[in-house]
Amino acid sequence: MDHSFNQSTSNRLLEPNRSFDRLSRHNAIMTQIIARRPLREILESLVELIEGAAQLSRGSIALLSSNGKKLNTPIAPNLPNQYSHAVTGLEIGPCVGSCGTAAYFGKRIVVEDIYKSSLWAPYLEIAELGSIRACWSQPIIGAKEKVLGTFALYYHDTQRPSEEGIKLIEEASHLAALAIEHAHAQEYLDRSAILFEHIPIAIAVTDENLVITRVNPALCSLTCLTQEALIGHPLTEAIHWSTDVYRHLIRPPDNERHTVCELEYTNSQQQHFYLEVKGMSIRCSDHLPLENVFLFENISSRKEQESIVEQQANYDFLTRLPNRHNLQSRVDWLISLCERTKKKFAIFVLDLDHFKEVNDSLGHLAGDQLLCQVGERINAHVRASDTFARLGGDEFALLMTDYEEINDALNHLADKIIQTFHKPFLLENDAKIKVSTSIGVAIYPHDGHTFTELLSAADQALYQSKESGRNNWRLFSSDLLEQAQKNAWILQQLHQAISQNEFSIHYQPIVSQQKSGQICFVEALLRWQTEDRTVAPEEFIPIAERYGLMRDIGRWVREQVFRQIQCWQQAGIHIPVSINLSASETCHETLVEDWKNSLSRFNLSASSVIIEITESLLLKSSKGINVIHDLDQLGFSIAIDDFGSGYSSLSAILDFPVNAIKLDSSFLKNMDQSQRSLAVVESVIQLCNQLDIALTIEGVESQQQYDFLDTTFPLYRYSLQGYAIAQPMNIEDLNTWIQSRYPSSSFSSSQQ
């Protein structure tokens, strides 16, 4: 290749071809742009026009990649293909030939002699492929000074551009920018038109007077109207809504806050929708009129889902009544209202008496049917301003509002609710079931200032109504508050009583009347001593049962007693021990297995243990009955404690595995003064003797009672328990007591 520089030749080569002047080139390119010719075709024409103006040159246009970091394949109709392929994908930079450097810095790069330029040093082999010696590159600058690519002229020989030559490549860059940006804009418009036609959101474009000028197919589908029926008509006729609201929606597009509204809409075919509407005002240019764009999105499915979520969050799935969360929201709102108006309201908490027995005997499906019918029956007596809700399980609540004089209305409503249970409930299987309800009532603001405080107060009153016989209602009082606080303290202390070794076992002997006071067995009695005081069993046992703590307590008692029995038996002493079994313990599936495992662990026979139960467990709990049968099969003796204190049934003695009866102490208290009590005691003694059921008479507290029994029933077999015999005592005192009566006995005690 001849690398010599010829100045006269250079000047001749750079003289423009006057046969096709600048205006003609501009018109030629603009004609193609207006005709929407493909961008590549337009740019190829531009390269050839410039080549014709700058004779003996070869031109190229290289567009930048989408990320603006690389050169795409150049549009160069008169350059060798191998050169075009070689420069494709080059990453722009400060020393990447003429085009790569021009694109990187965004300014013109003129290289008169490639072989003397450091910009081309790494790319001389590529230059050889194109047989080029000089290259001038002009960046193509678009809107906002963005570099779109480069326009370049290449020469076989070294070249220095004249003023006209510089103007020529600047012209080429300008025309290329027009073509590229027009193509991009047209592509954007084409995509926008496709989006406008196919987007599932209904769109209406209106003039300043809200007259429709354009609509998309989605709006036609929504309204069931054609474009002809919509265009030229007010938007308020197509989608009925006030003009003021539509105008309120209009906001400039650069405003960060766009107003969104929801409306219910019924179209011409009486189809109902929920729509989310957005609007904005736009002006594409100063010479074009203002337009309003409204978007109507069908949110019916979303609203339906929101309704379902709201239903699930605020309403009980089974009864469809408001749930606890819903009730709390209403109570919180009512509290804020009553703080200002100084009015009162009441919260009733009620549950079904012995509902568990319904589930146990008839199944959970029947229990669910009963709950639904209870909800329907009570709700029929509730005013629209009141709220009847289900809290969970068989527990319901009633919010009674807006009473000037609440007491009379409260009494009337509470009595009415109890009366609604007098009529039996008819279940789907034609089974009739009759249940009662117990109710607790708290009044705002007297009994609490928050939802939690009021519900707790009503719950305490409910508990009191159950304790007083059920099927009634109680109003919360200061006495109940004091008791509630006391119960809360006991509950808190109970959680740590076992871990802190505060429980102990005392034993009370039961002796035979017929065998000169021989010991029949001893009863294990739980005692609790805190750091502050002794807590009586009648104080903490009901709370432990109510809050599900009896399983852990019962397990601890069983372990302690079994360990003591083992210790006695290892010393050769065999005295049975009775243990009280709470009805709440029988609810646990593993109870029987737990007792069996304890026997095995301590190597004991079940015959050394008597299990004391209440008669209510046999009469009311089918699950408890099954547990008692299973324990009987293991060999444990079963005794009914406090017999006669509740709803006694002689059938329980015949139908269930009862080995012993402990007659309630109330009979002995009145026996010397009441012929009826005497007759009952005598009948029970005779019955037990005839059925070979062991009988213990509880409550022998004085020598007078002891002598009266000995004189009145000298020929019958029974045993005695009470302070006149021996009071409950710890194991050391028990051993001393027994040795004092039976000197030959040798006892030892386990560690408590």
C-alpha positions in Angstrom: 0.0 0.0 0.0 1.3 3.5 -0.9 1.4 5.6 2.2 2.6 8.8 0.6 0.6 12.0 1.3 -0.5 14.0 -1.8 -1.8 17.4 -0.7 -3.3 18.3 -4.1 -5.0 15.0 -4.4 -6.4 15.4 -0.9 -7.9 18.8 -1.6 -9.5 17.5 -4.8 -11.0 14.5 -3.0 -12.6 16.7 -0.3 -14.4 19.1 -2.6 -18.1 18.4 -2.4 -20.1 17.1 -5.3 -22.2 20.1 -6.2 -24.6 17.9 -8.4 -26.4 16.8 -5.2 -26.4 19.7 -2.7 -27.1 19.7 1.0 -30.8 20.6 0.6 -31.4 17.8 -1.9 -29.8 15.3 0.5 -31.9 16.6 3.3 -35.1 16.3 1.3 -34.2 12.8 0.1 -33.7 11.5 3.6 -36.8 13.3 5.0 -38.9 11.8 2.2 -37.8 8.3 3.2 -38.5 9.1 6.9 -42.0 10.4 6.1 -42.6 7.3 3.9 -41.7 5.2 7.0 -39.0 3.3 5.1 -37.0 0.9 7.3 -34.3 2.5 9.3 -31.4 0.5 7.8 -32.6 1.4 4.3 -32.6 5.1 5.2 -29.2 5.0 6.8 -27.7 3.1 3.8 -29.1 5.8 1.5 -27.6 8.5 3.7 -24.1 6.8 3.6 -24.3 6.6 -0.2 -25.4 10.3 -0.5 -22.4 11.4 1.7 -20.0 9.1 -0.2 -21.2 10.8 -3.4 -20.5 14.2 -2.0 -17.1 13.2 -0.6 -15.6 11.4 -3.6 -13.3 8.4 -3.2 -14.5 7.9 0.4 -16.4 5.1 2.0 -18.8 5.8 4.8 -20.4 3.8 7.7 -22.9 4.3 10.4 -22.4 2.3 13.6 -25.2 2.4 16.2 -24.6 1.7 19.8 -25.9 -1.4 21.5 -28.9 -1.1 23.8 -26.7 -0.7 26.9 -24.7 2.0 25.1 -21.3 0.2 25.6 -20.7 -1.6 22.3 -20.8 -0.9 18.6 -23.3 -2.8 16.5 -22.6 -4.1 13.0 -21.9 -1.0 10.9 -24.2 0.0 8.0 -21.4 0.3 5.4 -22.5 -0.7 1.9 -19.1 -0.1 0.3 -16.8 -1.5 3.0 -15.6 -5.1 2.9 -17.8 -7.5 4.9 -14.8 -8.9 6.8 -14.0 -5.4 8.1 -17.6 -4.9 9.2 -17.6 -8.2 11.0 -14.3 -7.4 12.7 -15.5 -4.2 14.3 -18.9 -5.6 15.3 -19.2 -5.7 19.1 -16.2 -3.6 19.9 -16.6 -2.0 23.3 -16.2 1.8 23.1 -13.4 3.4 25.1 -10.8 6.1 25.1 -8.5 4.3 22.6 -10.8 2.3 20.4 -10.1 3.6 16.9 -11.9 6.5 15.6 -15.5 5.4 16.1 -15.1 3.7 19.5 -13.3 6.8 20.8 -15.8 9.3 19.3 -18.7 7.4 20.8 -17.0 7.2 24.2 -16.2 10.9 24.4 -19.2 12.2 22.4 -17.0 14.3 20.2 -15.5 14.2 16.7 -12.3 12.2 16.2 -10.2 12.8 13.1 -7.3 10.4 12.3 -5.4 11.6 9.2 -3.0 8.6 9.3 -4.1 5.5 11.0 -0.5 4.1 11.1 0.7 7.1 13.2 -2.3 7.1 15.6 -2.2 5.5 19.1 -6.0 5.1 18.8 -5.6 2.6 16.0 -2.5 0.8 17.2 -4.4 -2.2 18.5 -6.5 -2.4 15.4 -4.1 -2.2 12.5 -4.9 -5.7 11.3 -8.6 -4.7 11.1 -7.6 -1.5 9.2 -5.8 -3.8 6.7 -9.0 -5.7 6.2 -10.7 -2.5 5.0 -7.7 -1.1 3.1 -8.1 2.1 5.0 -5.5 4.8 5.9 -7.6 7.7 7.3 -10.8 7.8 9.3 -12.9 10.7 10.5 -15.7 9.8 12.9 -18.5 12.1 14.1 -20.7 11.1 17.0 -24.5 10.9 16.3 -26.0 12.9 19.1 -29.8 12.6 19.8 -32.1 14.3 22.3 -30.8 15.1 25.7 -27.2 14.8 24.3 -27.4 11.1 24.2 -24.9 9.4 21.9 -26.8 7.1 19.5 -23.8 6.0 17.4 -21.2 7.3 14.9 -20.9 8.4 11.3 -17.5 7.7 9.8 -15.7 8.4 6.4 -12.8 6.1 5.5 -10.0 6.8 2.9 -7.3 4.6 1.2 -4.7 7.4 1.7 -3.9 9.8 4.5 -6.4 12.7 4.5 -6.9 16.0 6.3 -10.5 17.3 6.2 -11.4 20.7 4.8 -14.0 23.0 6.3 -16.5 21.6 3.8 -15.5 18.1 4.7 -16.2 18.8 8.4 -19.6 20.3 7.5 -20.4 17.1 5.5 -19.8 14.6 8.3 -21.7 17.0 10.7 -24.6 17.0 8.2 -24.5 13.2 8.0 -24.6 12.9 11.8 -27.5 15.3 12.0 -29.6 13.5 9.4 -28.7 10.1 10.9 -29.9 11.4 14.3 -33.2 12.5 12.8 -33.8 9.1 11.1 -32.8 7.1 14.2 -34.9 9.1 16.7 -37.9 9.2 14.3 -37.6 5.4 14.0 -37.4 5.0 17.7 -40.4 7.3 18.2 -42.4 5.5 15.5 -41.5 2.2 17.1 -42.7 3.6 20.4 -45.9 4.9 18.8 -46.5 1.6 17.1 -46.0 -0.3 20.4 -48.3 2.2 22.2 -50.9 1.7 19.5 -50.7 -2.0 20.0 -50.8 -1.6 23.7 -53.8 0.8 23.4 -55.6 -1.8 21.3 -54.8 -4.9 23.4 -54.4 -3.8 27.0 -57.2 -5.3 29.2 -57.7 -2.0 30.9 -60.5 0.1 29.4 -59.2 3.6 28.2 -61.1 6.6 27.1 -59.6 9.8 25.8 -61.7 13.0 25.9 -61.4 16.6 25.1 -61.5 19.4 27.6 -65.3 19.1 27.8 -65.1 15.4 28.6 -66.4 14.4 25.1 -64.9 11.1 24.0 -62.4 11.3 21.2 -60.8 7.9 21.3 -61.5 4.5 23.0 -59.9 1.2 23.0 -61.6 -2.2 22.5 -61.5 -2.9 26.2 -63.8 0.1 26.8 -66.2 -1.1 24.1 -66.2 -4.6 25.8 -66.8 -3.1 29.2 -69.7 -0.9 28.1 -71.1 -3.3 25.5 -71.1 -0.2 23.1 -69.4 0.3 19.7 -66.7 2.9 19.1 -69.3 4.8 17.0 -71.7 4.8 19.9 -69.0 6.2 22.2 -66.9 8.6 20.3 -68.4 12.1 20.2 -70.5 11.5 23.2 -69.9 12.7 26.8 -68.0 10.3 29.0 -70.7 10.8 31.7 -73.2 9.1 29.3 -71.0 6.0 28.7 -70.0 5.4 32.3 -72.4 7.3 34.5 -70.6 9.3 37.0 -70.7 13.0 37.9 -68.7 15.5 35.9 -67.2 16.8 39.1 -65.8 13.5 40.0 -64.2 13.0 36.6 -62.7 16.4 36.7 -61.4 15.7 40.2 -59.5 12.7 38.8 -57.6 14.7 36.3 -54.0 15.4 37.3 -50.9 16.4 35.4 -48.7 13.4 34.5 -45.7 14.7 36.4 -47.7 15.0 39.6 -46.6 12.3 42.0 -50.1 11.8 43.5 -52.7 10.5 41.1 -56.2 10.3 42.5 -57.8 6.9 42.3 -61.5 6.3 42.7 -63.7 3.2 42.8 -67.2 3.0 41.4 -69.9 0.4 40.9 -71.0 0.3 37.2 -73.8 -1.5 35.3 -73.4 -1.5 31.5 -76.0 -1.5 28.8 -76.4 -5.3 29.1 -77.0 -5.0 32.9 -73.7 -6.5 33.8 -72.4 -5.3 37.1 -68.8 -4.4 37.8 -66.5 -2.7 40.3 -64.2 -0.3 38.5 -61.0 1.4 39.6 -60.7 4.7 37.8 -57.6 6.9 37.2 -57.4 10.0 35.2 -54.9 12.5 34.0 -54.7 15.6 31.8 -52.0 15.7 29.0 -50.9 18.0 26.2 -48.5 16.4 23.7 -47.3 19.8 22.4 -48.0 23.4 22.7 -50.0 23.5 19.4 -52.2 20.5 20.3 -55.3 20.8 22.4 -55.5 19.4 26.0 -56.7 15.8 26.3 -57.9 13.8 29.3 -57.1 10.2 29.6 -59.2 7.9 31.8 -58.3 4.3 32.7 -61.1 2.0 33.9 -59.8 -1.2 35.4 -62.3 -4.0 36.2 -61.5 -4.9 39.9 -64.6 -7.1 40.4 -62.5 -10.2 41.1 -60.3 -8.3 43.5 -63.3 -6.9 45.4 -64.7 -10.4 45.6 -61.5 -11.7 47.1 -61.3 -8.7 49.5 -64.9 -9.5 50.5 -63.9 -13.1 51.2 -60.8 -12.1 53.2 -62.9 -9.6 55.2 -65.5 -12.3 55.8 -62.9 -14.7 57.0 -61.2 -12.0 59.2 -64.3 -10.7 60.8 -66.9 -13.5 60.8 -67.0 -17.0 62.2 -66.7 -19.6 59.6 -69.3 -22.0 61.2 -72.1 -19.7 62.5 -71.5 -16.7 60.2 -71.7 -14.5 63.3 -69.2 -11.7 63.9 -66.0 -13.2 65.4 -63.8 -12.0 68.3 -61.8 -9.6 66.1 -65.0 -8.0 64.7 -66.4 -7.7 68.2 -63.3 -6.0 69.5 -63.3 -3.5 66.7 -66.9 -2.6 67.5 -66.2 -2.4 71.2 -63.1 -0.2 70.7 -65.2 2.2 68.5 -68.0 2.2 71.0 -65.6 3.0 73.9 -64.3 6.0 72.0 -67.9 7.2 71.4 -69.0 6.6 75.0 -66.0 8.5 76.3 -67.5 11.6 74.7 -71.2 10.9 75.3 -70.8 9.5 78.8 -73.2 6.6 77.9 -73.0 3.0 79.1 -73.0 -0.3 77.3 -72.8 -4.0 78.4 -70.9 -7.1 77.2 -72.5 -10.5 77.8 -70.3 -13.6 77.7 -72.2 -16.9 77.6 -71.5 -20.5 76.9 -73.4 -23.7 76.8 -73.7 -25.8 79.9 -72.1 -29.2 79.5 -71.5 -28.7 75.8 -68.6 -31.1 75.9 -71.0 -33.9 76.7 -72.9 -33.2 73.5 -69.8 -33.5 71.5 -68.7 -36.7 73.3 -72.1 -38.4 73.1 -73.5 -37.2 69.7 -70.3 -36.2 67.8 -68.8 -33.0 66.7 -71.1 -32.6 63.7 -74.1 -32.5 66.1 -72.2 -30.1 68.2 -71.6 -27.8 65.2 -75.3 -27.9 64.3 -76.2 -27.0 67.9 -73.9 -24.0 67.8 -75.4 -22.8 64.6 -78.9 -23.1 65.9 -78.0 -21.3 69.1 -76.5 -18.4 67.1 -79.7 -18.2 65.0 -82.0 -18.4 68.0 -80.3 -15.7 70.1 -79.6 -13.5 67.1 -83.3 -13.3 66.4 -83.8 -11.5 69.8 -80.9 -9.0 69.2 -81.5 -5.5 68.0 -79.8 -4.2 64.8 -77.7 -1.8 66.9 -76.4 -4.7 69.1 -73.8 -7.3 68.1 -74.0 -11.0 68.8 -70.6 -12.7 68.2 -69.0 -16.1 68.6 -65.7 -16.0 70.5 -64.8 -19.6 69.9 -65.8 -23.1 70.9 -69.2 -22.8 72.6 -68.5 -19.3 73.9 -70.5 -16.3 72.6 -70.7 -12.6 73.4 -73.3 -10.0 73.0 -72.6 -6.3 72.8 -75.6 -4.3 74.2 -75.5 -0.6 73.2 -77.2 2.7 73.6 -79.3 2.3 76.7 -80.1 5.3 78.8 -81.0 3.2 81.7 -79.2 0.0 81.2 -80.1 -2.1 84.2 -83.7 -2.9 83.4 -83.0 -3.6 79.8 -80.0 -5.7 80.8 -82.1 -7.8 83.2 -84.8 -8.3 80.6 -82.3 -9.3 77.8 -80.4 -11.7 80.1 -83.6 -13.5 81.2 -84.8 -13.6 77.6 -81.6 -15.3 76.4 -81.9 -17.9 79.2 -85.5 -18.5 78.2 -84.6 -19.1 74.6 -82.9 -22.3 75.7 -86.0 -23.7 77.3 -87.2 -25.1 74.0 -85.2 -28.1 72.8 -83.0 -27.9 69.7 -83.8 -30.2 66.8 -80.8 -31.5 65.0 -80.6 -32.9 61.5 -80.9 -36.5 62.6 -84.2 -35.7 64.3 -82.5 -35.8 67.7 -83.8 -33.4 70.2 -81.4 -31.9 72.6 -81.9 -29.5 75.5 -79.1 -27.5 76.9 -78.9 -24.4 79.1 -76.6 -21.5 79.2 -74.7 -19.5 81.8 -74.0 -15.8 81.3 -71.6 -13.2 82.7 -72.2 -9.5 82.2 -69.8 -6.5 82.5 -70.7 -2.9 82.1 -68.6 0.0 80.6 -67.1 2.0 82.2 -67.8 0.5 85.7 -66.2 -2.9 85.1 -63.4 -1.9 82.6 -62.2 0.7 80.2 -60.8 -1.6 77.4 -62.1 -4.6 75.5 -59.7 -6.9 77.3 -60.8 -5.7 80.8 -64.5 -5.9 80.0 -64.2 -9.4 78.5 -62.2 -10.6 81.4 -64.8 -9.1 83.9 -67.7 -10.8 82.0 -65.8 -14.0 81.9 -65.3 -13.9 85.7 -69.0 -13.3 86.1 -69.7 -16.2 83.8 -67.5 -18.5 85.9 -69.4 -17.4 89.0 -72.8 -18.2 87.3 -71.5 -21.7 86.6 -70.2 -22.1 90.1 -73.7 -21.2 91.4 -75.5 -23.9 89.5 -75.5 -22.8 85.8 -78.6 -21.9 83.8 -78.4 -18.3 85.2 -76.6 -15.1 84.8 -74.3 -12.9 87.0 -73.3 -9.3 86.8 -69.7 -8.6 87.5 -69.1 -7.0 90.9 -66.2 -5.7 93.0 -66.2 -9.0 94.9 -65.7 -10.8 91.6 -62.9 -8.3 90.8 -61.2 -9.1 94.0 -61.7 -12.9 93.4 -60.4 -12.4 89.8 -57.3 -10.7 91.1 -56.8 -13.5 93.6 -57.3 -16.2 90.9 -54.8 -14.4 88.7 -52.2 -14.5 91.4 -52.9 -18.2 92.1 -52.7 -19.0 88.4 -49.4 -17.2 88.1 -48.0 -18.9 91.1 -49.2 -22.3 90.0 -47.0 -22.2 86.9 -43.9 -22.3 89.1 -45.1 -24.4 92.0 -43.8 -27.7 90.8 -40.4 -26.4 89.6 -39.9 -24.5 92.9 -40.9 -27.6 95.0 -43.8 -25.8 96.7 -46.2 -28.8 96.6 -46.2 -31.6 99.2 -48.3 -34.7 99.9 -50.1 -35.2 103.2 -51.8 -38.4 104.0 -55.0 -39.1 106.0 -55.7 -42.5 107.4 -59.0 -44.3 106.9 -59.7 -46.9 109.5 -62.2 -49.7 109.9 -65.1 -49.5 112.3 -65.4 -53.2 112.7 -61.8 -54.2 113.3 -60.8 -52.0 116.2 -59.6 -49.1 114.1 -57.4 -51.1 111.8 -56.0 -49.0 108.9 -57.8 -49.8 105.6 -55.9 -47.3 103.4 -54.6 -43.7 103.4 -55.7 -40.9 101.2 -53.1 -38.8 99.5 -53.9 -35.1 99.7 -52.1 -32.3 97.9 -50.9 -29.3 99.8 -49.3 -26.1 98.6 -47.1 -23.7 100.5 -45.8 -20.6 98.7 -43.3 -18.2 100.1 -46.1 -16.0 101.4 -48.8 -18.4 102.6 -50.6 -21.7 102.5 -53.1 -22.0 99.6 -56.0 -24.3 100.3 -56.9 -27.0 97.7 -60.4 -25.6 97.3 -58.7 -22.3 96.1 -56.2 -23.6 93.6 -57.6 -27.0 92.3 -60.6 -25.4 90.4 -58.2 -22.9 88.8 -55.8 -25.6 87.9 -58.6 -27.6 86.3 -60.0 -24.5 84.5 -56.6 -23.6 82.9 -55.5 -27.1 82.1 -52.8 -27.5 84.7 -54.1 -30.6 86.4 -52.4 -33.0 84.0 -48.9 -31.8 85.2 -50.0 -31.6 88.8 -51.7 -35.0 88.7 -48.5 -36.5 87.2 -46.4 -35.0 90.0 -48.8 -36.4 92.7 -48.8 -39.8 91.1 -45.0 -40.0 91.0 -44.7 -38.9 94.6 -47.3 -41.4 95.9 -46.0 -44.3 93.8 -42.5 -43.6 95.1 -43.8 -43.7 98.7 -45.7 -46.9 98.2 -42.6 -48.5 96.7 -40.6 -47.3 99.7 -43.2 -48.8 102.1 -43.4 -52.1 100.3 -39.6 -52.5 100.3 -39.9 -52.2 104.1 -42.6 -54.9 104.1 -45.5 -52.5 104.7 -48.5 -52.9 102.5 -51.1 -50.2 102.9 -53.2 -49.0 99.8 -53.2 -45.3 99.0 -56.1 -43.5 97.4 -55.3 -40.8 94.8 -57.9 -38.3 93.6 -58.3 -38.2 89.8 -59.6 -34.9 88.3 -62.2 -35.1 85.6 -60.1 -32.7 83.5 -57.2 -35.3 83.5 -59.4 -37.9 81.8 -59.5 -35.7 78.7 -55.9 -36.6 77.8 -55.5 -39.5 75.4 -52.4 -40.9 77.2 -53.8 -40.9 80.8 -54.3 -44.7 81.1 -50.9 -45.4 79.5 -49.3 -42.9 81.9 -50.7 -44.8 84.9 -49.7 -48.1 83.5 -46.1 -46.8 82.8 -45.9 -45.5 86.4 -46.8 -48.9 87.8 -44.1 -50.5 85.7 -41.5 -47.9 86.6 -42.0 -48.3 90.4 -42.7 -52.1 90.1 -46.1 -51.8 91.8 -49.3 -53.7 91.6 -52.5 -51.8 90.7 -54.1 -53.3 93.7 -52.0 -51.1 96.0 -53.7 -47.9 94.6 -57.3 -46.7 94.9 -58.5 -44.1 92.4 -61.0 -41.6 93.7 -63.4 -39.9 91.2 -66.4 -37.7 91.5 -69.8 -39.1 90.6 -70.3 -36.2 88.1 -67.5 -37.7 86.0 -69.5 -40.9 85.6 -72.7 -39.1 84.9 -71.6 -36.5 82.4 -68.4 -37.6 80.6 -68.5 -40.5 78.2 -64.8 -40.2 77.6 -64.2 -40.2 81.4 -66.3 -43.4 81.7 -64.1 -45.1 79.1 -61.0 -44.1 81.0 -62.4 -45.5 84.3 -63.2 -48.8 82.6 -59.7 -49.0 81.2 -58.1 -48.2 84.6 -60.4 -50.9 86.2 -59.0 -53.3 83.6 -55.5 -52.6 84.8 -56.5 -53.6 88.3 -57.0 -50.3 90.1 -59.8 -50.0 92.6 -62.3 -47.3 91.8 -64.0 -45.3 94.5 -66.7 -42.6 94.2 -65.7 -39.6 96.4 -68.2 -37.3 98.0 -71.1 -39.6 97.1 -74.4 -37.9 97.5 -73.1 -34.3 97.2 -74.2 -34.0 93.6 -76.7 -35.6 91.3 -76.2 -39.1 92.7 -77.5 -42.0 90.7 -77.6 -45.5 92.1 -77.3 -46.8 88.5 -73.7 -45.6 88.6 -73.0 -48.2 91.3 -74.5 -50.9 89.1 -73.3 -49.9 85.6 -69.8 -48.8 86.3 -66.7 -50.5 87.8 -67.1 -49.1 91.3 -65.3 -50.9 94.2 -65.9 -48.3 96.9 -68.0 -45.4 97.9 -67.0 -42.5 100.2 -70.2 -41.0 101.6 -70.2 -37.2 101.7 -69.6 -35.6 105.1 -72.9 -33.5 104.9 -74.9 -36.6 105.8 -73.0 -37.2 109.0 -73.4 -33.6 110.2 -77.2 -33.8 110.2 -77.6 -37.5 111.0 -78.1 -37.2 114.8 -80.8 -34.5 114.3 -82.5 -35.6 111.0 -84.3 -38.9 110.6 -84.1 -38.5 106.9 -80.3 -38.2 106.9 -80.1 -41.2 109.3 -82.3 -43.2 107.0 -80.2 -42.3 103.9 -77.0 -43.3 105.7 -78.5 -46.5 106.9 -79.7 -47.3 103.4 -76.4 -46.6 101.8 -74.6 -48.8 104.4 -77.0 -51.7 103.9 -76.7 -51.4 100.1 -73.0 -51.4 100.1 -72.8 -54.3 102.5 -75.2 -56.3 100.3 -73.3 -55.4 97.1 -69.9 -56.0 98.7 -68.9 -52.5 98.0 -66.5 -50.9 100.5 -68.0 -47.9 102.2 -66.2 -45.0 103.9 -68.1 -42.4 105.9 -66.3 -39.0 105.6 -66.4 -36.1 108.0 -66.0 -37.9 111.4 -64.8 -34.8 113.2 -65.7 -35.5 116.8 -65.8 -38.3 119.3 -69.5 -37.8 119.6 -70.0 -38.6 115.9 -67.7 -41.6 116.2 -69.6 -43.0 119.2 -73.0 -42.3 117.4 -72.0 -44.4 114.4 -70.6 -47.1 116.6 -73.8 -47.3 118.6 -76.2 -46.9 115.7 -74.6 -49.3 113.1 -72.6 -51.8 115.2 -73.2 -54.8 112.9 -72.3 -53.3 109.5 -68.9 -53.1 107.7 -67.6 -49.6 106.9 -64.6 -47.4 107.4 -64.2 -43.9 108.9 -62.3 -40.8 107.8 -62.1 -37.5 109.7 -60.2 -35.5 112.2 -61.7 -37.6 115.0 -59.6 -40.5 113.5 -56.6 -38.6 112.3 -55.9 -35.3 110.5 -53.9 -35.2 107.2 -50.2 -35.3 108.0 -46.9 -35.4 106.3 -45.2 -38.8 105.8 -42.9 -38.5 108.8 -45.9 -37.7 111.1 -47.9 -40.5 109.5 -45.2 -43.0 110.2 -45.0 -41.9 113.8 -48.8 -42.1 114.1 -49.0 -45.6 112.7 -46.1 -46.8 114.9 -47.8 -45.4 117.9 -50.9 -47.6 117.1 -48.9 -50.5 115.7 -45.6 -50.6 117.5 -44.4 -53.6 115.6 -44.5 -51.7 112.3 -41.4 -50.3 110.7 -41.9 -47.5 108.3 -39.7 -45.4 106.0 -40.4 -42.5 103.8 -39.4 -41.4 100.4 -38.0 -38.0 99.6 -40.8 -35.6 98.9 
